[in-house]
């Protein structure tokens, strides 16, 4: 109950802050918007806006890792939301590279949280993930992000999309990356265990699956 109350208060504060930042962006008061974002981060997560931008997603996730290796998925989702807002402010400032980096990192965190117990109601992560993917369509995503997309689409039952992400993961990985190849093999092994009708619901036939397995072996 205490945790729920804490999250409710945090979300209310962030919702209000995002509205204020939107107003500042519209007035081209981007530095003030960044200061507002910095204050929200420091109060709720003990990190600065500069820290949010500079830390890689894996290190941000580690900040929210609890005892027993569990992660605070709700906080990761909210940090992703702040990264998304950071990207909007940076876009207003014409900083294209910073915008892309922030959105890729936000997508990474949204996906990771979704796969590790994140709440759909908290930030509506299916919508947020789709927003980030649409905005990043012209970018080649890191292999780690494509791997998360593969796992996410598989979990959602979108097997064709998961397969596409798997191949993008392989293409984004070094040629001698055995871990990436093993991820692909494990993905196909999981799909092979499914019933034909479930595969077809996800957009794959048994014959197409077998073709994919053979292509990966080659």
BELJO-V360221 format. One line per field, one symbol per residue. burial: I if it has 24 or more other ideal C-beta (glycine too) atoms within 12 Angstrom, else O. Layout:
# BELJO-V360221
burial: ???
This chain:
# BELJO-V360221
burial: OOOOOOIOOIIOOIOOIIOIIOOIIOOOOIOOIIOIIIOIIOOIIOIOIOOIIOIOIOOIIOOIOOOOOOIIIIIIIIIIIIIIIIIIIIOIOOOOOIIIIIIIIIIIIIIIIIIIOIIOOIIOIIOIIOOIIOIIOOOOIIIIIIIIIIIIIIIIOIIIIIIOIIIIIIOIIOOOOOOIIOIIOOIIOIIOOOOOOOIOOIOIOOOOIOOIIOOIOO
